[in-house]
Amino acid sequence: MENIFLHTKHTLCLFPPFRKRWRWKKVNHLDKSLILIITKLLKRRYQNCKALSQLIQMAYAALSSFMNSLEQLLKPNQSLVCRSCTQQHIESLYQKLSALQVFLDNTTKDIETVKVLEKRIRNIVYKAEDRVDSCLRKIILADREDKRQKACTSFYQELLKVEEQVYFLNKEVMQIEFNNHGSKSAELARISSSLEKSTIEENTVVGMEDDFNTILDRVTAQTDELTVIPIFGMGGIGKTTLARKAYDDSYIQSRFDKHAWVTISQKYNERQMLLEVASSITTGSNKYMSDDQLMEFVYRGLKGRRFLIVIDDIWSTEAWDQMKRIFPNDNNKSRILLTTRLKCVAGYASSPDFPPHSKSFLSVDDSWNLFNEKLFKQDHCPPLLEETGKHIVQQCRGLPLSVVVVAGLLGKMDPTYDNWKNVEKNLNSFFGTVSEQCQSILSLSYSYLPQYLRACFLYVGGFPEDKEIDVSKLIELWIAEQFVKARSNKSLEVVAEEYLEELIDRSLILTGRQRANEWNKTCKIHDLLRQLCLREAHTENVVHIMNWNVTMSSEAINDQRRVIVSEHQERQVYSRRHSSGITSITRTFISMQYFGLNFPKGICSFVSQLKLLKVLDVSSIQYDFSCVIPQLVHLRYVAARIKEAISLAKLRNLQTIILANVERTELKHPLDIWTMTEIRHLDIESPLHISNPCVSENNSIGEQPLFLNNMQTLTLHFSPFAAEIIRRTPNLKYLKIIDYWPSILDGPPVLDSLILLEELEMLDIELSTIGPVTFPRDIFPSNLKKLRLSYTRIPWEAMNLLANLPNLEVLKLDYAFAGTDWKVDEDVVFHKLKYLQIASDCLERWEIGSDNFPMLEQLLLYGMNKLEEIPESIGEIMTLNLIQLDHCSSGVVISAKKIQQEQQSLGNYELQVQIKSNYGVVKGIPVLVEKYAGVYIE
């Protein structure tokens, strides 16, 4: 009960009447019922504040989607509707929607009023978009002029009705006066902050020894200057626990004259912060001082003294800018320890010599140790329960908060084999309860997100559990869903990457595998945060996850606008809603897992009913969607399998096209994409191929040449018109050419066209030719950062030409060069190359100097079974940190180990050597390389 009193005391401090009138030394005499009433009141206000955020996002997403649709109709080259009749009304409607969006961006209004108003905005806008898009679909698909005229008239009438409805809605919004209750966010933040501390702190530091030693080294470093030491990571990962351990450590305490602990939370309260610091460093009452007097008082109290200040749970750089003014820098080894969930805040506040410390997840063993300490205290887990217990704890994925909650829940039941086994059999239900108890802490990170990131974050919850997420696909889907807004002169893809980085920096998304150039290839999300996504996404109707074996029918998805089908049964975190919706309002249908033919029959017919779809991904289903796709005229993203040629002429909004064949048969017609000006990403498998742009240009009505200026990525699986296609896609960022020269003998024209791609950053050429390919000089654009050549069989002498690429950072050569000797001349320098991957079955001797690759960080050699050794000069490259070998000769492995040993003798322990599946040969007898060099085999 004491903890309840202390917790309530802390939360009641948020309210001025309590702060002034109550004397906290008498808090233990408060009536228990009053405490419970106040706690319930605070919980209700917490839920209301959270609900307000959810409601705003629902309406905001609806407005963004409709406004993007209207933008297409305002483009000068659109020919769907009569501009003279409709443009004025469309512009007026767009302005009114923009005003509503601005209102939602800035709102901090009364929850009950917003509930009613948001529902009206969302319903009106969604229905308006559906009606407008339905009329546009009829116009696009009209096969006779009279049908088209009728559809245009219907569109105009609907447009007027929609404009009128939005006008009155806008008027209603602008007339409403709201009271601003800005203190709610601060209340919410402090309540959750207290909950987090009471849940996981208790000075239990298990599995944090390395983290603690890092912080200890930084706190006790010999640096004289005032040093800021930030700790960042997701909610519940143990940042505060780690900071508290350091703060309470007797050795650290003895090094400082003054100590103070300040909790900030989401809403920065300068006066509260000053009072907390003042009370920690001095005695007596300071509550009657003004803010300026307090600032001077604190500054003077710290001046000339060595101090340790912990700033816990800070959320903004603005708060840090205001705080740091009160901390004097007397060059006396004072320290500030700071915790935050935001990487950007940690980086902003950190000192130059001490980068922010990323709090890591617990290992499997450390998670089990923490669980044991929480549940069994000084005892040990009974051997009979250990296997089951470890399996349960593994589901926490290394998050201390989750481990502690699991221990608490299991502690409420008798520790018997049957009880724990029952939990193990019902993990979905059990971890649903775990998730609920963690949400008050984790949801803070979500509630702090700006509007433009919320839908992006919730969308991630639709991806399969425990699977890494392909970043390229995620970004393309975000753009197709119209979540990404243009910024200055940046492409939508660059903006989307910035969105992802923001979510990572906010500790909501985890980095997965990285590309050779350190860009994110995959990302991940912790299970508890995914549960948060599923809850919020259901509440806000952002995305609906359903099990694949559910009968495909309109009742199955009713009023869901986005549907993602998963292979496995999802954890039930909400009850199914029952409503009588219509199938046609669904705008997204995605199948995330591979099903092949094991999908409900009639899926094609079912998808054809979703007439207003914008996103369709059924590439995991081995069925023919040839008849379905041309009818879905609002598609922006399509990934599917087809059996026969299709026409995409009426799908004017398509941005991403990923098409494969159900079976390997020659299609009758190529794919004509040359009037699809919105297209950004194209990947079609052979024998599908892009049509001749010259023919399409001759058949087009307009006189302008056909160029696809928005195209960002293009994969050419055998195209007889590759050179002309490349010439007409001038802004490509990524190009992949597969199987070209074996069938077509115009290699030089294709190569010559590459130099035209001034924006090209990544190029991948993969051939299946037996003979060598001759590359002319300077064929690659200077902006190229990543180059991959496969089976081109170019002479090694031509390799020196690649050094002329000034921005090249990644070079992958898979049997790209032919010959037994490769000598790199002294004047050949790869100035920016960081990653070099070589696979060769013919190279025997390799001569280079360390100056040829001054920035090289990673060297990967595959299949080098004839190479005698790695040049010793490789070890002299100062930046090199990894040599990885796979199926290489024993001489290569031994030389790699020798290089590593020489570097270690010079004090360089950063260079790692990794061996994968390698065998050496001595006197004709294959033996494990491990016997030669004692190297680590991964």
TANORQUI-V993155 format. One record per run of one state. SS is the DSSP state (h for helix, s for strand, l for the rest). FROM is the first residue (numbers start at 1). TO is the last residue. If there is no record, write none. Layout:
# TANORQUI-V993155
{{SS FROM TO} {SS FROM TO}}
This chain:
# TANORQUI-V993155
{{l 1 1} {h 2 12} {l 13 15} {h 16 21} {l 22 23} {h 24 29} {l 30 31} {h 32 73} {l 74 82} {h 83 106} {l 107 110} {h 111 141} {l 142 144} {h 145 175} {l 176 182} {h 183 200} {l 201 208} {h 209 219} {l 220 226} {s 227 232} {l 233 238} {h 239 248} {l 249 249} {h 250 254} {l 255 257} {s 258 265} {l 266 269} {h 270 281} {l 282 290} {h 291 302} {l 303 306} {s 307 314} {l 315 316} {h 317 326} {l 327 334} {s 335 340} {l 341 342} {h 343 349} {l 350 356} {s 357 358} {l 359 363} {h 364 376} {l 377 382} {h 383 394} {l 395 399} {h 400 410} {l 411 416} {h 417 425} {l 426 426} {h 427 447} {l 448 450} {h 451 460} {l 461 468} {s 469 470} {h 471 480} {l 481 491} {h 492 505} {l 506 509} {s 510 511} {l 512 513} {s 514 514} {l 515 519} {s 520 520} {l 521 521} {s 522 524} {l 525 526} {h 527 539} {l 540 543} {s 544 547} {l 548 553} {h 554 557} {l 558 561} {s 562 566} {l 567 582} {h 583 585} {l 586 587} {s 588 591} {l 592 595} {s 596 596} {l 597 602} {h 603 608} {l 609 614} {s 615 617} {l 618 620} {s 621 621} {l 622 625} {h 626 629} {l 630 636} {s 637 642} {l 643 655} {s 656 661} {l 662 670} {s 671 671} {l 672 680} {s 681 684} {l 685 689} {s 690 690} {l 691 692} {h 693 699} {l 700 712} {s 713 717} {l 718 721} {h 722 727} {l 728 733} {s 734 738} {l 739 746} {h 747 754} {l 755 761} {s 762 766} {l 767 785} {s 786 790} {l 791 793} {s 794 795} {h 796 804} {l 805 809} {s 810 814} {l 815 816} {s 817 818} {l 819 820} {s 821 823} {l 824 834} {s 835 839} {l 840 844} {s 845 847} {l 848 849} {h 850 853} {l 854 857} {s 858 862} {l 863 871} {h 872 876} {l 877 881} {s 882 886} {l 887 889} {h 890 905} {l 906 911} {s 912 916} {l 917 918} {s 919 922} {l 923 924} {s 925 928} {l 929 929} {h 930 933} {l 934 936} {s 937 937} {l 938 938}}
